[in-house]
Amino acid sequence: MIQVKKPKKQLHLNLFILSTGHHEASWRHPDAQPQLATSLSYYQQLAQTAERGKMDAIFLAEKYRLTPLIKYRVIPQLEAFTLLSAIAAVTERIGLTATASTTYNEPYHIARKFASLDHISGGRAGWNIVTSTGDATAQNFGREHHLDHTVRYARGKEFVEVVKRLWAGWSESSLLIDKQSGLYADIGQIQGAEFNGEFFSVKGALNIPRSPQTHPVLVQAGSSEDGKQFAAELAEVIFTAQNTMEDAALFYADVKSRLRTFGRSEEQLKILPGFIPFVGDTEAEAKDKERELNELAVSEYGIKSLSDLLRVNMFNYPLDGPVPLDDLPSVDEIQGQKARFQLYVDLARRENLTIRELIIRTAGGRGHFTFAGTAVQMADEMQRWLENGAADGFNLMPALLPCGLDDFVNKVVPELQNRGIYRTEYTGATLREHLGLTLDDTFAVRS
């Protein structure tokens, strides 16, 4: 009997672009160009490099506040829709994922913007759905306090349902474009949202025709209990922070098992943990690159960041003393970033870290998995996560840009390709095709 060889599971890669890189001190590195943080050509070149590396998509985070931490690091980033539309013009295949908050936007606006980006890019748009964090954000939108964690997710779920209805409102036969009869569209084939809920009431139809993907790929980045449930019901990709393969495998199994509750299969959600690579021709060289950036970090920045996340003033404790775990609030008291709070607490407890050590451990990627080694060692580790049920791929977060991205594309990508676990060419045109996703039946899209 002839045995058919099962094809190898394929690795997915997304590039998370953040100004000069994800390490908090990246802007101070001799090779960094912080003056380009608002330069269009800089981001276009990064996207083109990622496309040369055959990555599924690039991803832009979005925040609606200015933090005092700008004193210590490069924070400004151009508005995502504007920037990705410009990047679409100089790329051909790579996906374009923008972050948009369900707390400080209206569904009709977001539906229009993503449908427009999907048309502009020929079907490459993705929406990273967030509920935002912090009272400082709320106060920029006429509110004194940010919404409660549970309320934010309830509102977010309703928000997404409205947006999906708007995207699905145009059928494939809505556009007639019949010059002879003078009919452009069949109004009978355009359906209004007709939605009345607890948070939103939206009546009319979207005023943009069905986009190439019908709706952009839905991405979610929360890892709290509410976030995991939200992702299992609605998301097609989830970005998560897991700093060990064992934790990642537990998260992966947990979220994938929840899909059945919503009538979904495991293939309908891709899980991509954050991954900070330091690539060297030798392991020693890679570790030197990591150490060089860590030595550029400003202690005051790390202490302030840690204080903000853990809700305790770390300036009141010895820098080389233990993380004051007994003085921290419980995770139930945290209104924003519950999962990240728990990740830091677990890391400090598991490794018995001092405040300084926790700052150093999280300086490069805020709790995401960090690996320093050769291209072969890195490919080994990525393949291990892929084949052991810890990830469908990775959300690549170079510590230093553009150098870290160049190293990864030039050295690690060929190694992954040689193993047969990563594409050598794009086989599709849309982001949905890159990810191997089809439209979920739960989206109830009209044909």
C-alpha positions as CSV (number, residue, x, y, z in Angstrom):
1,M,0.0,0.0,0.0
2,I,1.4,3.4,-1.0
3,Q,1.5,5.9,1.8
4,V,0.8,9.5,1.0
5,K,3.2,11.8,2.8
6,K,1.3,14.3,4.9
7,P,2.3,17.9,4.0
8,K,4.2,19.7,6.7
9,K,2.3,22.3,8.8
10,Q,3.1,25.7,7.5
11,L,4.3,28.6,9.6
12,H,2.6,32.0,9.4
13,L,4.6,35.2,10.1
14,N,3.2,38.6,10.8
15,L,5.5,41.7,11.2
16,F,4.6,44.0,14.1
17,I,6.1,47.4,13.1
18,L,6.9,49.8,16.0
19,S,8.9,52.9,15.2
20,T,12.6,52.1,15.8
21,G,11.9,48.6,17.2
22,H,10.3,46.9,20.1
23,H,13.2,47.3,22.6
24,E,12.5,50.3,24.8
25,A,16.0,51.6,24.1
26,S,16.1,50.8,20.4
27,W,16.1,54.5,19.4
28,R,19.4,55.1,21.2
29,H,21.2,52.4,19.2
30,P,23.8,53.8,16.7
31,D,22.0,52.1,13.8
32,A,18.6,53.5,14.8
33,Q,17.0,56.5,13.0
34,P,14.4,57.9,15.4
35,Q,14.0,61.0,13.3
36,L,12.2,58.7,10.7
37,A,9.4,57.8,13.2
38,T,6.9,59.8,11.0
39,S,8.6,59.1,7.7
40,L,6.4,57.4,5.0
41,S,9.3,56.1,3.1
42,Y,10.8,54.4,6.2
43,Y,7.6,52.4,6.8
44,Q,7.2,51.6,3.1
45,Q,10.7,50.1,3.1
46,L,10.0,48.0,6.1
47,A,6.8,46.7,4.5
48,Q,8.7,45.9,1.3
49,T,11.3,44.0,3.2
50,A,8.6,42.0,5.0
51,E,7.0,41.3,1.6
52,R,10.4,40.1,0.3
53,G,10.3,37.7,3.3
54,K,6.9,36.4,2.1
55,M,5.2,37.3,5.3
56,D,1.4,37.2,5.7
57,A,1.0,40.7,6.9
58,I,2.3,43.8,8.6
59,F,0.6,45.1,11.7
60,L,0.3,48.6,13.2
61,A,-0.8,49.2,16.8
62,E,-2.8,52.3,17.6
63,K,-3.2,54.3,20.8
64,Y,-5.3,57.4,21.4
65,R,-3.2,59.1,24.0
66,L,0.2,60.7,24.6
67,T,2.0,59.1,27.5
68,P,4.6,60.9,29.6
69,L,6.9,58.0,28.8
70,I,7.6,59.8,25.5
71,K,10.3,61.5,27.6
72,Y,12.3,58.3,27.4
73,R,11.5,56.6,24.1
74,V,10.1,57.1,20.6
75,I,6.4,56.7,20.7
76,P,4.8,58.7,17.9
77,Q,3.4,56.6,15.0
78,L,1.4,57.7,12.1
79,E,-2.3,57.0,12.0
80,A,-2.8,53.4,10.8
81,F,-5.4,53.8,8.0
82,T,-3.5,56.7,6.4
83,L,-0.2,54.9,6.6
84,L,-1.4,51.5,5.4
85,S,-3.2,53.0,2.4
86,A,0.1,54.6,1.4
87,I,2.0,51.3,1.9
88,A,-0.6,49.5,-0.2
89,A,0.6,51.6,-3.2
90,V,4.2,50.2,-3.0
91,T,3.4,46.6,-2.1
92,E,1.5,43.8,-4.0
93,R,0.8,40.9,-1.7
94,I,1.5,41.5,1.9
95,G,-1.5,41.9,4.2
96,L,-2.1,45.2,6.0
97,T,-3.5,45.0,9.5
98,A,-4.7,48.1,11.3
99,T,-5.7,48.5,15.0
100,A,-9.1,50.2,15.7
101,S,-10.8,50.5,19.0
102,T,-14.4,49.4,19.6
103,T,-14.6,51.8,22.6
104,Y,-13.6,55.1,20.9
105,N,-15.1,54.7,17.4
106,E,-18.4,54.1,15.8
107,P,-19.2,50.9,13.8
108,Y,-20.2,52.7,10.6
109,H,-16.9,54.7,10.5
110,I,-14.8,51.5,11.0
111,A,-16.8,49.5,8.5
112,R,-16.2,52.2,5.9
113,K,-12.5,52.6,6.6
114,F,-11.7,48.9,6.5
115,A,-13.8,48.3,3.4
116,S,-12.0,51.2,1.7
117,L,-8.6,49.8,2.7
118,D,-9.6,46.4,1.4
119,H,-10.5,47.9,-1.9
120,I,-7.4,50.1,-2.1
121,S,-5.1,47.1,-1.4
122,G,-7.0,44.5,-3.5
123,G,-8.1,42.4,-0.5
124,R,-5.2,42.7,1.9
125,A,-6.9,44.4,4.9
126,G,-7.1,43.1,8.5
127,W,-8.7,44.6,11.6
128,N,-7.0,44.2,15.0
129,I,-9.9,44.6,17.3
130,V,-9.1,46.3,20.7
131,T,-11.1,47.8,23.5
132,S,-8.3,50.2,24.5
133,T,-7.0,50.8,28.0
134,G,-6.6,53.5,30.6
135,D,-8.4,56.6,31.9
136,A,-5.9,58.8,30.0
137,T,-7.5,57.5,26.8
138,A,-11.0,58.0,28.1
139,Q,-10.2,61.6,29.0
140,N,-9.3,62.4,25.3
141,F,-12.9,61.4,24.3
142,G,-14.9,63.3,26.9
143,R,-15.1,60.6,29.5
144,E,-13.6,60.7,33.0
145,H,-12.9,57.0,33.3
146,H,-12.3,54.0,30.9
147,L,-15.1,51.5,30.7
148,D,-15.1,48.5,33.0
149,H,-13.3,45.5,31.5
150,T,-16.4,43.3,31.1
151,V,-18.5,46.2,29.7
152,R,-15.7,46.9,27.1
153,Y,-15.9,43.4,25.8
154,A,-19.7,43.3,25.7
155,R,-19.6,46.6,23.8
156,G,-16.9,45.3,21.5
157,K,-18.8,42.1,20.6
158,E,-21.8,44.2,19.7
159,F,-19.6,46.6,17.7
160,V,-18.1,43.8,15.6
161,E,-21.6,42.3,14.9
162,V,-22.7,45.7,13.5
163,V,-19.6,46.0,11.4
164,K,-20.0,42.5,9.9
165,R,-23.7,43.3,9.1
166,L,-22.6,46.4,7.3
167,W,-19.9,44.6,5.3
168,A,-22.3,41.8,4.4
169,G,-25.0,44.2,3.3
170,W,-23.9,44.3,-0.3
171,S,-24.5,41.0,-2.2
172,E,-22.2,39.9,-5.1
173,S,-25.0,40.9,-7.5
174,S,-25.6,44.4,-6.0
175,L,-23.7,46.2,-8.7
176,L,-25.3,46.1,-12.2
177,I,-23.2,48.8,-13.9
178,D,-25.6,48.6,-16.9
179,K,-24.9,51.7,-19.0
180,Q,-27.6,50.8,-21.5
181,S,-30.4,50.7,-19.0
182,G,-29.0,53.4,-16.8
183,L,-28.9,51.2,-13.7
184,Y,-25.8,51.2,-11.6
185,A,-26.9,49.2,-8.6
186,D,-29.8,47.0,-7.6
187,I,-31.1,48.5,-4.4
188,G,-33.0,45.3,-3.6
189,Q,-29.6,43.6,-3.3
190,I,-28.3,46.1,-0.7
191,Q,-29.4,45.4,2.9
192,G,-29.2,47.7,5.9
193,A,-27.7,46.7,9.2
194,E,-31.1,47.1,11.0
195,F,-29.4,46.6,14.3
196,N,-30.7,47.7,17.7
197,G,-28.7,46.6,20.7
198,E,-27.6,47.6,24.2
199,F,-24.8,49.9,22.9
200,F,-25.5,50.6,19.3
201,S,-28.4,51.4,16.9
202,V,-27.5,51.3,13.2
203,K,-30.2,51.3,10.6
204,G,-28.8,51.9,7.1
205,A,-26.6,50.1,4.7
206,L,-22.9,50.8,4.1
207,N,-22.3,53.2,1.2
208,I,-19.3,51.2,-0.2
209,P,-19.7,48.1,-2.3
210,R,-18.6,44.7,-1.1
211,S,-14.8,44.6,-0.8
212,P,-12.5,41.9,-2.3
213,Q,-12.5,39.8,0.9
214,T,-16.1,40.6,1.7
215,H,-14.8,41.5,5.1
216,P,-11.2,42.0,6.2
217,V,-9.6,39.4,8.4
218,L,-10.5,39.8,12.1
219,V,-7.6,39.9,14.5
220,Q,-7.7,40.1,18.3
221,A,-4.9,40.6,20.8
222,G,-6.5,40.1,24.3
223,S,-5.4,37.1,26.4
224,S,-7.6,37.6,29.5
225,E,-10.5,35.3,30.1
226,D,-12.9,37.8,28.3
227,G,-10.3,38.2,25.5
228,K,-10.0,34.5,24.9
229,Q,-13.8,34.0,24.8
230,F,-14.1,37.0,22.5
231,A,-11.4,35.6,20.1
232,A,-12.9,32.1,20.1
233,E,-16.3,33.5,19.0
234,L,-15.2,36.3,16.6
235,A,-11.5,36.4,15.7
236,E,-9.6,34.7,12.8
237,V,-6.2,35.5,14.1
238,I,-5.1,36.1,17.7
239,F,-1.9,37.9,18.8
240,T,-0.8,36.8,22.3
241,A,2.1,37.2,24.7
242,Q,3.6,33.9,25.9
243,N,7.2,33.7,27.2
244,T,7.6,29.9,27.3
245,M,6.6,27.2,24.9
246,E,4.8,25.4,27.7
247,D,2.6,28.4,28.5
248,A,2.0,28.9,24.8
249,A,0.8,25.3,24.4
250,L,-1.6,25.7,27.3
251,F,-3.0,28.9,25.8
252,Y,-3.2,27.4,22.3
253,A,-5.1,24.3,23.5
254,D,-7.4,26.4,25.7
255,V,-8.4,28.9,22.9
256,K,-8.7,26.2,20.2
257,S,-11.0,24.1,22.4
258,R,-13.4,27.0,22.8
259,L,-14.0,27.2,19.1
260,R,-16.4,24.2,19.1
261,T,-18.8,26.1,21.3
262,F,-19.3,28.5,18.5
263,G,-19.5,25.9,15.7
264,R,-16.0,26.7,14.5
265,S,-13.1,24.5,13.6
266,E,-9.5,24.9,14.8
267,E,-8.4,25.9,11.3
268,Q,-10.6,29.0,11.5
269,L,-8.4,30.7,14.1
270,K,-4.6,31.2,13.8
271,I,-2.7,31.8,17.0
272,L,0.5,33.9,16.7
273,P,2.5,34.6,19.8
274,G,4.8,37.5,19.9
275,F,8.5,36.7,19.1
276,I,11.5,39.0,19.6
277,P,14.5,37.6,17.5
278,F,18.1,38.5,18.0
279,V,19.9,36.9,15.1
280,G,23.7,36.4,14.9
281,D,26.2,34.4,12.9
282,T,27.1,32.8,16.2
283,E,25.1,32.5,19.4
284,A,27.6,34.8,21.2
285,E,27.1,37.5,18.6
286,A,23.3,37.3,19.0
287,K,23.5,37.6,22.8
288,D,25.9,40.5,22.4
289,K,23.2,42.3,20.3
290,E,20.6,41.7,23.0
291,R,23.0,42.8,25.8
292,E,23.9,46.0,23.9
293,L,20.3,47.1,23.7
294,N,19.7,46.2,27.4
295,E,22.6,48.3,28.4
296,L,21.1,51.3,26.6
297,A,17.9,51.1,28.6
298,V,17.0,54.0,31.0
299,S,16.2,52.7,34.5
300,E,13.6,55.5,35.1
301,Y,11.7,54.4,32.0
302,G,11.6,50.8,33.1
303,I,10.5,51.6,36.6
304,K,7.8,53.9,35.5
305,S,6.5,51.4,32.9
306,L,6.5,48.6,35.5
307,S,4.7,50.8,38.0
308,D,2.0,51.7,35.5
309,L,1.4,48.1,34.6
310,L,1.5,46.6,38.1
311,R,-0.3,49.5,39.7
312,V,2.3,50.0,42.4
313,N,4.9,52.7,42.6
314,M,8.1,50.8,42.1
315,F,10.2,53.8,42.9
316,N,9.4,53.1,46.5
317,Y,11.3,49.8,46.4
318,P,15.0,48.9,46.0
319,L,15.8,48.3,42.4
320,D,17.8,45.2,43.2
321,G,15.2,43.9,45.7
322,P,12.5,41.4,44.9
323,V,9.4,42.4,43.0
324,P,6.9,43.2,45.8
325,L,4.3,40.6,44.8
326,D,2.5,40.7,48.1
327,D,1.8,44.5,47.6
328,L,0.3,44.1,44.2
329,P,-3.4,44.2,43.5
330,S,-5.2,41.1,42.4
331,V,-5.8,40.6,38.7
332,D,-9.5,41.1,39.3
333,E,-8.8,44.7,40.3
334,I,-7.1,45.5,37.0
335,Q,-9.3,47.2,34.5
336,G,-6.9,47.1,31.6
337,Q,-4.2,44.7,30.4
338,K,-5.3,41.9,32.8
339,A,-3.4,39.2,30.8
340,R,-0.2,41.3,30.6
341,F,-0.4,42.0,34.4
342,Q,-0.7,38.3,35.1
343,L,2.1,37.4,32.7
344,Y,4.5,39.8,34.5
345,V,3.4,38.5,38.0
346,D,3.9,34.9,36.9
347,L,7.3,35.6,35.4
348,A,8.5,37.4,38.5
349,R,7.2,34.7,40.8
350,R,8.5,31.7,38.7
351,E,12.0,33.1,38.3
352,N,12.2,34.9,41.7
353,L,13.2,38.1,39.9
354,T,14.3,41.4,41.3
355,I,12.7,44.6,40.0
356,R,15.8,45.3,37.8
357,E,15.8,41.8,36.4
358,L,12.1,42.0,35.5
359,I,12.7,45.3,33.8
360,I,15.5,43.8,31.8
361,R,13.6,40.6,30.9
362,T,10.7,42.7,29.5
363,A,12.6,45.6,28.0
364,G,12.8,44.0,24.6
365,G,9.3,42.8,24.2
366,R,7.1,43.5,27.2
367,G,6.8,39.9,28.1
368,H,6.8,38.3,24.7
369,F,9.1,35.4,23.9
370,T,12.7,36.5,23.2
371,F,15.3,34.3,21.6
372,A,19.0,35.1,20.8
373,G,20.8,32.7,18.5
374,T,21.9,31.7,15.0
375,A,19.5,31.3,12.1
376,V,19.6,27.5,12.6
377,Q,18.9,27.7,16.3
378,M,16.1,30.2,15.8
379,A,14.5,28.1,13.1
380,D,14.8,25.0,15.4
381,E,12.9,26.9,18.1
382,M,10.2,28.2,15.9
383,Q,9.7,24.8,14.4
384,R,9.5,23.3,17.8
385,W,6.7,25.6,18.8
386,L,4.8,24.9,15.5
387,E,5.0,21.1,15.8
388,N,4.2,20.9,19.5
389,G,0.9,22.7,19.4
390,A,2.1,26.0,20.8
391,A,1.7,28.3,17.8
392,D,0.5,28.5,14.2
393,G,3.2,31.0,13.6
394,F,4.6,34.2,15.1
395,N,3.9,37.9,15.4
396,L,7.5,39.0,14.7
397,M,8.6,41.9,16.8
398,P,12.2,43.0,15.9
399,A,13.9,44.7,18.8
400,L,15.7,47.1,16.5
401,L,14.5,48.3,13.1
402,P,15.4,48.0,10.3
403,C,18.4,45.9,11.2
404,G,16.6,43.2,13.1
405,L,14.1,42.7,10.3
406,D,16.8,42.6,7.7
407,D,18.7,39.9,9.7
408,F,15.6,37.8,10.1
409,V,14.5,38.0,6.4
410,N,18.1,37.4,5.1
411,K,19.1,34.6,7.4
412,V,16.1,33.0,9.2
413,V,13.5,33.0,6.4
414,P,15.7,30.9,4.0
415,E,16.3,28.4,6.8
416,L,12.6,28.0,7.4
417,Q,12.0,27.7,3.7
418,N,14.6,25.0,3.4
419,R,12.7,22.9,6.0
420,G,9.6,23.1,4.0
421,I,7.6,24.8,6.7
422,Y,7.4,28.3,5.2
423,R,6.3,29.5,1.8
424,T,8.9,30.3,-0.9
425,E,6.3,32.3,-2.9
426,Y,2.9,33.8,-2.3
427,T,0.2,31.5,-3.8
428,G,-2.8,33.9,-3.1
429,A,-3.5,37.5,-3.5
430,T,-5.5,38.3,-0.4
431,L,-4.6,38.2,3.3
432,R,-7.4,35.6,3.9
433,E,-5.7,33.4,1.3
434,H,-2.2,33.8,2.8
435,L,-3.7,32.6,6.1
436,G,-5.6,29.7,4.6
437,L,-8.9,31.1,5.9
438,T,-12.4,30.9,4.4
439,L,-15.3,33.0,5.5
440,D,-16.9,31.5,8.6
441,D,-20.5,30.4,8.4
442,T,-21.2,32.5,11.5
443,F,-20.6,35.6,9.5
444,A,-23.8,34.9,7.6
445,V,-22.5,36.7,4.5
446,R,-25.1,37.1,1.7
447,S,-24.1,35.5,-1.7
